[in-house]
Amino acid sequence: MRKYSGILSIVILVVTYISLQSLVGKDIGSSWVFIVLIGYSSAVLASWYSESGFWRKVSAAILIVLPAGFLVIIAIFMLGLNGF
């Protein structure tokens, strides 16, 4: 099972994204934050639990790039608002 945990991590992220997309237009308030946190943390746990290999490296790279890319986009947006 540990052999496929890297793939499971990627699948968890995709399922989280699809579930959030299915809720677009519905009044869920701030529940989307909890859905993202649960999905991301379970993907991180699956990635850490997996055996060392290609899929662990791919899932770890995705799990690093997602929040880093989000922070970069937020920083660019804030700089744009300030007229930089």
C-alpha positions in Angstrom: 0.0 0.0 0.0 2.9 2.4 0.8 4.0 1.9 -2.8 0.9 3.7 -4.1 0.5 6.4 -1.5 2.2 9.0 -3.7 -0.4 8.4 -6.4 -3.1 8.5 -3.7 -1.8 11.9 -2.7 -2.3 13.3 -6.2 -5.8 11.6 -6.4 -6.8 13.2 -3.1 -5.8 16.6 -4.5 -7.8 16.0 -7.7 -10.9 14.8 -5.8 -10.7 17.9 -3.5 -10.6 20.1 -6.6 -13.5 18.4 -8.2 -15.6 18.5 -5.0 -14.9 22.2 -4.7 -15.9 22.8 -8.3 -19.1 20.9 -7.8 -20.0 23.4 -5.0 -19.6 26.5 -7.1 -22.7 28.6 -7.0 -23.9 27.0 -3.7 -24.0 28.9 -0.4 -21.4 27.1 1.6 -19.9 30.1 3.3 -16.4 29.5 4.6 -16.7 25.7 4.5 -14.5 25.7 1.5 -11.5 26.5 3.7 -12.1 23.4 5.8 -12.5 21.3 2.6 -9.2 22.6 1.3 -7.4 22.1 4.6 -8.7 18.5 5.0 -7.8 17.6 1.4 -4.4 19.2 1.5 -3.4 17.7 4.9 -4.6 14.2 3.9 -2.6 14.5 0.7 0.5 15.6 2.7 0.0 12.6 5.0 -0.3 10.2 2.1 2.8 11.7 0.5 4.9 11.4 3.7 3.7 7.8 4.3 4.6 6.7 0.7 7.8 4.8 -0.2 10.7 6.8 -1.6 10.5 6.9 -5.4 9.1 8.7 -8.4 5.5 9.2 -7.2 6.6 10.5 -3.8 8.8 13.1 -5.5 6.1 14.2 -7.8 3.5 14.5 -5.1 5.9 16.3 -2.8 6.7 18.7 -5.7 3.0 19.4 -6.3 2.4 19.9 -2.6 5.2 22.5 -2.4 4.3 24.3 -5.7 0.6 24.7 -4.8 1.0 26.9 -1.7 4.1 28.7 -3.1 2.2 29.6 -6.3 -0.8 30.8 -4.3 1.4 33.0 -2.2 3.2 34.4 -5.3 -0.2 35.2 -6.9 -1.4 37.0 -3.7 1.9 39.0 -3.5 1.6 40.0 -7.2 -2.0 41.0 -6.6 -1.1 43.1 -3.6 1.7 44.8 -5.5 -0.7 45.6 -8.3 -3.1 47.2 -5.9 -0.3 49.4 -4.5 0.5 50.6 -8.0 4.0 49.0 -8.2 
